[in-house]
């Protein structure tokens, strides 16, 4: 029995991933790509294929009955031909099937992706004769070629992004002006298309040198480089002078001294801008312009106010203010006795004026707002800021601090204000720590900003880390473009003299007069390019150099006389040709065309900086797992204490804040349920044994911010060992959840260990997300110096409140959210760190104590569900198409296949239609509507696969019971010998007539 079997790479669904080459082909039921998508290795799915022997039935019948030797010989010849057919089986042709065409002249969606009517196929078949139709079917080689279907390589999700420039109209810091031509020249080079990526599981991230190490040789449920690609449409919005003036006024009004008792000189004082109220300006501007259906990145370049040489943004209080509160009990009592917040609200009327009716769909677009577009919003905001300014007028720094403290105590109960209220009522303020002072921020809505005038600041690992935010991470207007504008006449004279001395110091004694003239021209050319070209206010030295250049030109023209040799004439002629196209000292306005080195360097740095939020905030990498959407999420929280407690009220845990934070991880269409259980190690021996087995102690080297080396003994629980022990308890039923067998409900077990001594998870964490559970540890240490720093000071953790770490770990468990500084690098084939955007009051940031998710991260959660469903759908469809590629077409199966073809195409088109709807809805950031289609997509994909499998099975009603490859070879030269032997045997053994016996 002859069998043909393909090798498969097994996994959960008995399918695997293997690379396939990229080809270009047209699709009968799909779009013909006008241009190839970004080139990379594509992936195809392989499956175990049933063997399809064509002649096994014939062989079985032949052997089961007495046959003649000639017939057996003919049968062997037939078997040889049949085996040759199997060996010469044709394989399908792999090609790229992209659902999007992303070149400039191509459509975003091709209408040929979905076949609208099946009648055209029937008409094409009926027009041919029956024999011609069968011939075309067999000539295709396989079913996929006949249907012109190829494996799906990628799907593109549109992501709208707005870069909003404030202070670049010539009225901001150093009067820097940015035009559309110059902006497009640099920002068009930002990557507009890149793949969704996944970060492999990370073991112990923090080594003694604080560097990430990931095992690259791992098996992944989904590819690290996804089939899903992001297609960013970048829209630059240039705000006017009124908006710039308003933000400058807001920085002045909403800022206060970082140290309220500091009486030093103004140039040494650091100012902090209140982000609680500054955040309201950004949110109302986005809402007013109705651009909240896209991601908005603000780039600010305001002028510095008064003598405030350094300022930053912060929520809550500074370290000096907290220290002042701790030392002043009278001040605390005064805040507690206050009745209501002061009238400092920035509430304005909810008015809207759309910036544009339809958002541009090109990769890059530029829009300049008129003053009439924002006049209503700026007037209302200025009136609100003026009222705040008048309220603080005449108050000293202590009174300003009192007003801020009262606002936090009586204001909205967000995470930071709630913590302040609780600590203030306790009277100790031991768990109150300041947020870092930053010049960037990720808002609670779909916006973030960079202030190029603020700072500079730094944060990240204390010693030895990579990707640390430093003073040079962001472009600096003053040090690049501003350095040219600030040069004085005396400084310009000194620079020119230095250039002359440097140039002529290398001259030898035998130089000629023409060499001096050429060197002088070189010096003036370089100086004019750096300090004269493109300036709004010309230096007097530049005018003098312009006159000197005319004199040099006259002197060079004098070298045309016969008294000079040919070498001098040639040098003078070359110099004159070079000077003909010069316009270095012209008085014409060249602001839009003078691309100086400083401006180019600044814009290149700014373009690279703006690529960061696209990779770390808008479309970040996620953890390497499949994340499915569930209608219900059940959080099973197990509080495990050392000693028995009577009820939940005795726990040192703020359940209301914890539930509020966990609920923010769900989507609006999901139902959240909570179940709390109180367990004690003293009463549960099995649980106590599991905890004891997983507990470890390690000597951890620590390098402090000041460079001091210190070795510490750290107690921790090993998450892998503890996970295994808890899994065994769950198998025995003692920790089994209520909804573990319900498909529509996701059960999230959270094991919360409360211990008296300082305790961490895996040496460095307060919480850890595992594949099937979350482990959180809480201890009584109120101040723990972490391995992180901001602005030269260590970031302090309160081990009594691991709420932020627990929410971050739960977000990773649910949807793969990672800390903002992590991203997958295709060049390194592992995760890399960039701490620049680890900002904002959210659980994934290191610079703030807050734990409420931003809208950016809520979108990442929803998008993670969508991408998992699309990825699995692509795998299933590709596996089915691969089976059709490996299924050859025969004339015997033509009629049966034609009866199945219509339903197969309709099922395939339904999948393509769902892909298209999900992509379109996601492009409008309506992820809540998109996730409602995921169950339909799953059913459609499985239905298509089942129908393909049943069709292929129907084409082969005869199957072998065993898979075995039989090679039968027959030498045709032995046929005459068989004939001779047959003749002899027949002559000898032929039946003879019996003779009668005669006695």
Protein Blocks (a to p, Z undefined) as FASTA:
>chain_A
ZZddddddddfkopacddddddddddfkbccdfbdcddddddddddddddddfklmmmmm
mmmpccdfklmmmmmmmmmmmmmmmmmpccdddddddfbdfbfkbcfbdfklpcfbfklm
mmmmmmpcfklmmmmmmmnopaklmnopacdfbdcdddddddddehiaopaghhiacdfk
lmmmmmmmpcfbdcdddddddfbfbafkopacddfbdcdfbdfbdfbdcddddddddddf
klmmmmmmmmmmmgccfblkbcbdfklpccdddfklmmmmmmmmmmmnopmlbccddddd
dddehjlfbccddehjdfklmmmmmmmmklmmmmmmpmbdcdfbfbdcdddddfbfbdcf
bfbdcddddfklmmmmmmmmmmmmmmmmmmmgoiafklmmmmmmmmmmmmccdfklmmmm
mmmmnonommgccddddfbdcdfblcddddfkgccddeddfbhpahiacfklpccfklmm
mmmmmpcfklmmmmmmmmmmmmmmmpcfkbcfklmmmmmmmmmmmmmmmmmgopabdcfk
lmmmmmmmmmmmmmmmmmmpmkbcfklmmmmmmmmmmmmmgcklbcbdcklmmccfklmm
mmmmmmmmmmmmmmmmmmccdddddddddfbdcdddddddfbdcfblmlpccdfklmmmm
mmmmpcfkbccddddddddfklmmmlmmmmmmmpccdddddddfkopacddddddddfkl
mmmmmmmmmmnopmccfklmbmkbccddddddddfbdcdeehiacbdcdfkbccddddfb
fbdcdfbdeehiacdddfklmmlmmmmmmmmmmnopacfkbccdfklopacddfklmgcj
dfkbckbcbfbdcfklmmmmmmmmmmmmmmmmmmmmmmmmmmmmmpccdfklmmmmmmmm
mmmmmmmmmmmmmmmmmmmmmmnopaklmmmmmmmmmmmmmmmmmmmmmmmmmmmmbccf
bdcdddddddfklmmmmmmmmmmmmmmmpccddddddZZ
